Amino acid sequence: MENPYLLLTPGPLSTSHSVRSAMRLDLCTWDDDYLQLVQQIRTKLVRLATANEHMIQYTSVLMQGSGTFGVESVIGSVIPDSGKLLIATNGAYGNRIIEIAKALHIPHVIYQSNENEPVNAGEMDRVLMNDPDISHVMVVHCETTTGILNPVKDVCEVAKRYGKTTIVDAMSSFGGIEMDVHNWKIDYLISSANKCIQGVPGFSFIIASKQNLERCKGQARSLSLDLYDQWEVMEKQHGKWRYTSPTHTVRAFDQALSELAEEGGISARFKRYAENQRTLVEGMEKLGFIPYIQREHQSPIITSFLYPESHFDFVSFYEFLKHKGFVIYPGKVSDQLTFRIGNIGAVHVSDMERLLDAIQTYQEGKGVVTA
């Protein structure tokens, strides 16, 4: 069965037929072929994350569950009882990190930016200067609340001046935006199978500095989300997960990694996503829609648009586009009426053009007044 619509969302997203087909084979979690597949994936992830000469310093750990499970596994495993976390937030996913820290009773301090402004590394410098108890710094790279891109490299540079451990939620950016964990001074990077690598939901993954991860034994606040224990078992048992792993999702992810390489790697995928986003924004502006984020801070992942007028009916708009074969996202901004359109997945410029035609048809049929 072919998909009845295209997911223009930040994940789950529209996948290729070959990625979906990879899930048709049943595998045993103990089988050597499967364990070898897991090990190959772990190596490929580290290779995507840094240059060959630095790969020996890093490892990757796969963790069952959504991206939030991966985030919680890191927060709950790598911060000791004596630690304190500085959380930079300018959206819902930064705020979710705060929720996790509160739930796990982890001491933390919050640096809050406006939702339409990137976090400011200079202001975080002042926070670190005035609070020597901070041991870890965490920031979201692409905040999909709005589509804003935060200056992660600058933030990590500041954190390292004070000797802090750095954690980056790169959930919706890794695989679609080039970054190097070594050059960017990232100790823990967290992402998910169903984002820019274009797999399906089922697990998250963490790319970690071995030196930092080795210090984390015995300090996890959860059994199933113990990052160190998951890593240790995968290392000692050559790809074995501690508990039942999402075998079908893993096969799909391996196929997605192959397709990323065939496309030309992260740089080529970024180019496609950026062209998708440029086509979308230029077309939407012609139709009277205004992006919420300024162009210089906008990621190529997802774009937020302001409602074109106060009486704009998003539900009607959404249902019309779904009927035409497109699923978009409602807004998540706290103080503005917005909706969001994703640019990632098995999506191309021609899809953006078809979407724009559908939106124009909606406007003409509904009598929507453009700005």
C-alpha positions in Angstrom: 0.0 0.0 0.0 1.4 3.4 -1.0 1.2 6.2 1.5 -2.0 8.3 1.1 -0.1 11.5 2.2 3.3 13.0 2.7 4.4 13.7 6.2 5.7 17.3 6.3 6.7 16.9 10.0 10.0 16.8 11.9 9.6 13.1 12.6 8.2 10.6 12.3 8.5 11.5 8.6 7.9 10.1 5.2 10.3 7.3 4.5 11.4 5.6 1.3 9.8 2.4 0.1 13.1 0.5 0.6 13.4 1.6 4.2 9.9 0.4 4.9 10.5 -2.9 3.0 13.6 -3.6 5.2 11.2 -4.3 8.1 9.7 -7.3 6.4 12.4 -9.7 7.8 12.0 -11.1 11.3 15.2 -11.3 13.2 16.3 -12.8 16.5 18.0 -10.4 19.0 20.7 -13.0 19.8 21.5 -13.9 16.2 25.0 -13.2 15.1 23.8 -11.6 11.9 21.7 -9.2 13.8 24.4 -8.4 16.4 26.8 -7.7 13.5 24.2 -5.3 12.0 24.0 -3.4 15.3 27.8 -3.1 15.5 28.0 -1.8 11.9 25.3 0.8 12.7 27.2 1.9 15.8 30.4 2.4 13.8 28.6 4.2 11.0 27.1 6.7 13.5 30.5 7.6 14.9 31.8 8.0 11.4 29.0 10.5 10.7 29.8 12.4 13.9 33.5 13.0 13.5 36.6 12.7 11.4 38.3 9.4 11.1 41.3 10.5 13.2 39.0 11.2 16.2 36.7 8.2 15.9 38.7 6.2 18.5 37.7 8.7 21.2 33.9 8.2 20.7 31.4 5.5 20.8 27.7 5.2 20.1 24.9 3.6 22.2 21.5 2.6 20.9 18.6 3.1 23.3 15.1 1.7 23.0 12.3 4.2 22.8 11.7 7.7 21.4 14.1 10.5 21.4 13.0 11.7 24.8 14.0 8.3 26.2 17.5 8.9 24.9 17.5 12.4 26.4 16.4 11.0 29.8 19.0 8.2 29.6 21.8 10.7 29.2 20.5 13.2 31.9 19.8 10.5 34.3 23.1 8.6 33.8 25.9 11.1 33.3 25.2 13.7 36.0 26.4 12.5 39.4 24.6 13.3 42.6 27.1 16.1 43.2 26.5 17.5 39.8 24.4 20.5 38.6 23.0 21.0 35.1 22.8 24.3 33.2 19.9 24.0 30.7 19.6 26.5 27.8 16.1 26.6 26.5 14.1 28.6 23.9 11.3 26.1 23.2 9.3 23.1 24.2 12.1 20.6 23.9 14.5 22.6 26.1 11.6 22.9 28.5 11.2 19.1 28.4 14.8 18.8 29.6 13.8 20.9 32.6 10.9 18.5 33.2 13.3 15.6 33.1 15.8 17.2 35.5 12.9 18.0 37.9 11.5 14.4 37.7 15.0 13.0 38.5 15.7 15.5 41.2 18.8 16.8 39.5 20.0 20.2 40.6 19.8 22.6 37.7 19.8 26.2 36.6 17.8 27.5 33.6 19.0 30.0 31.0 15.8 31.1 29.1 15.8 32.8 25.7 12.8 34.0 23.8 11.3 31.4 21.5 12.2 33.4 18.4 15.8 34.2 19.5 18.7 31.8 19.6 20.4 31.1 22.9 23.2 33.5 23.6 26.6 31.9 24.4 27.9 35.2 25.9 25.1 35.3 28.4 25.7 31.6 29.2 29.3 32.5 29.9 28.2 34.9 32.6 26.0 32.2 34.2 28.9 29.8 34.3 31.2 32.4 35.7 28.8 33.1 38.6 27.9 29.5 39.4 31.0 27.2 39.8 28.8 24.4 41.0 27.5 23.8 37.4 29.1 20.6 36.1 27.1 20.0 32.9 25.7 22.2 30.1 22.9 21.1 27.8 21.3 22.8 24.8 19.0 21.8 21.9 20.6 22.2 18.5 17.4 22.6 16.4 14.5 23.6 18.5 11.6 22.1 16.5 9.1 24.2 18.5 9.9 26.9 16.0 12.6 25.6 13.7 15.3 27.9 15.2 18.9 26.8 15.1 20.9 27.4 18.3 24.7 28.1 18.2 25.7 24.8 19.7 29.4 25.1 18.7 29.7 28.5 20.5 27.8 27.2 23.6 30.1 24.2 23.9 33.2 26.4 23.4 32.1 28.5 26.3 31.3 25.5 28.5 34.7 24.0 27.9 36.4 27.2 29.0 35.0 26.3 32.4 35.7 22.6 32.2 32.1 21.5 31.9 30.7 18.4 30.3 28.5 19.2 27.3 25.3 17.5 26.2 23.5 18.4 22.9 20.0 17.4 21.9 20.5 17.1 18.1 17.3 15.1 17.7 16.1 16.8 14.6 19.4 18.0 13.1 21.9 15.1 13.2 22.2 13.6 9.8 20.8 16.7 8.1 23.3 19.4 9.3 27.0 18.8 9.3 28.6 18.8 12.7 31.7 17.3 14.3 31.4 16.3 17.9 35.2 16.6 18.4 35.6 20.0 16.8 32.4 21.3 18.4 33.5 19.9 21.8 30.3 17.8 22.3 30.6 15.1 25.0 27.2 13.6 24.5 25.1 14.0 21.3 21.5 12.6 21.3 19.4 11.9 18.2 16.7 9.5 17.0 16.2 6.9 14.3 13.2 8.7 12.7 14.7 12.1 12.0 17.2 13.3 9.4 18.7 9.8 8.8 15.1 9.0 7.7 14.5 5.7 9.5 11.4 4.8 11.4 10.5 5.3 15.1 11.7 2.8 17.7 15.0 3.9 19.2 17.3 6.8 19.9 21.0 6.9 19.9 23.8 8.6 21.8 27.2 9.5 20.5 29.5 9.8 23.5 33.0 10.6 24.5 34.4 7.3 25.8 36.4 9.2 28.4 33.3 10.8 29.8 31.1 7.7 29.6 33.6 5.5 31.4 33.0 7.7 34.5 29.3 7.0 34.6 29.2 3.5 36.0 26.7 3.0 38.8 25.2 6.5 38.8 22.1 6.0 36.6 18.8 6.9 38.1 16.9 4.3 36.1 17.4 0.6 35.3 16.2 0.5 31.8 17.6 3.9 30.8 21.1 3.2 32.3 23.3 4.6 29.5 26.5 3.1 30.9 25.1 -0.4 31.4 23.6 -0.3 27.9 27.0 0.6 26.4 28.9 -1.9 28.5 26.6 -4.8 27.3 26.8 -3.7 23.7 30.6 -3.6 24.0 31.1 -6.9 25.8 28.5 -8.8 23.9 29.2 -7.3 20.5 26.0 -5.6 19.7 23.6 -7.1 22.2 21.0 -4.8 23.8 20.2 -5.4 27.5 16.5 -5.8 26.8 14.4 -6.7 23.8 15.5 -4.4 20.9 13.3 -3.1 18.0 14.8 -5.4 15.4 12.6 -4.3 12.5 13.4 -0.6 13.2 17.1 -1.5 13.3 17.0 -3.1 9.9 15.1 0.0 8.5 17.7 2.3 10.1 20.6 0.4 8.5 18.9 0.8 5.1 18.3 4.5 5.8 22.0 4.9 6.6 22.9 3.2 3.3 20.5 5.7 1.5 22.1 8.6 3.2 25.5 7.5 1.9 24.1 7.0 -1.6 22.6 10.5 -1.6 26.1 11.9 -1.0 26.2 12.1 2.8 25.1 14.8 5.2 26.3 17.6 3.0 24.1 16.5 0.1 21.1 15.9 2.4 21.5 19.3 3.9 21.5 20.8 0.4 18.2 19.1 -0.4 16.6 20.1 2.9 17.8 23.7 2.5 16.4 23.8 -1.0 13.1 22.4 0.2 13.0 25.1 2.9 13.9 27.9 0.6 11.3 26.9 -2.0 8.7 26.6 0.8 9.4 30.0 2.4 9.6 31.9 -0.9 6.3 30.4 -2.0 4.5 30.9 1.3 5.6 34.5 1.5 4.1 35.1 -2.0 0.9 33.6 -0.6 0.9 36.0 2.4 2.4 33.8 5.1 5.1 35.2 7.3 7.8 32.9 8.9 8.1 33.3 12.7 11.9 32.9 12.8 14.3 35.4 11.1 16.1 33.9 8.1 19.6 34.0 9.7 18.4 31.8 12.6 16.2 29.4 10.6 17.1 25.8 10.3 16.3 23.7 7.1 14.4 21.2 9.3 11.0 22.8 10.0 9.5 26.2 9.5 6.9 28.0 11.7 4.5 30.4 10.0 2.3 33.0 11.7 -1.4 32.7 11.2 -2.2 35.1 8.3 -5.1 36.6 10.2 -6.7 36.3 13.6 -9.7 34.3 12.3 -7.5 31.8 10.4 -9.0 28.3 10.8 -6.1 25.9 11.2 -8.3 22.8 11.5 -9.9 23.5 8.2 -6.6 24.3 6.6 -5.0 21.1 8.0 -7.9 18.9 6.8 -7.9 20.4 3.3 -4.1 19.8 3.0 -4.5 16.2 4.3 -7.2 15.6 1.7 -4.7 16.8 -0.9 -2.0 14.5 0.4 0.0 16.5 2.9 0.1 16.4 6.7 1.6 19.4 8.5 2.1 20.3 12.2 0.2 22.6 14.5 2.1 25.3 16.2 3.9 24.9 19.6 4.9 28.5 20.3 3.5 29.7 23.6 2.7 33.3 22.8 2.0 33.3 19.0 -0.5 31.5 16.8 1.6 29.5 14.4 1.7 26.3 12.4 4.7 24.3 11.2 5.8 22.6 8.0 8.6 20.2 7.9 11.2 20.0 5.2 12.9 16.7 6.0 12.3 13.0 5.1 11.8 11.6 1.6 10.7 15.0 0.5 11.9 17.0 -2.5 11.4 20.5 -4.1 8.7 19.1 -6.3 6.7 18.1 -3.2 7.1 21.6 -1.8 5.8 23.0 -5.1 2.8 20.7 -5.0 2.1 21.8 -1.4 2.2 25.4 -2.4 -0.3 24.8 -5.2 -2.6 23.1 -2.7 -2.4 26.0 -0.3 -3.1 28.5 -3.1 -6.2 26.3 -4.0 -7.3 26.5 -0.4 -7.0 30.2 -0.3 -8.9 30.7 -3.5 -11.7 28.2 -2.5 -12.0 29.5 1.0 -11.6 33.2 0.3 -8.7 33.5 2.7 -7.4 37.1 2.7 -3.6 37.2 2.3 -1.5 39.6 4.2 
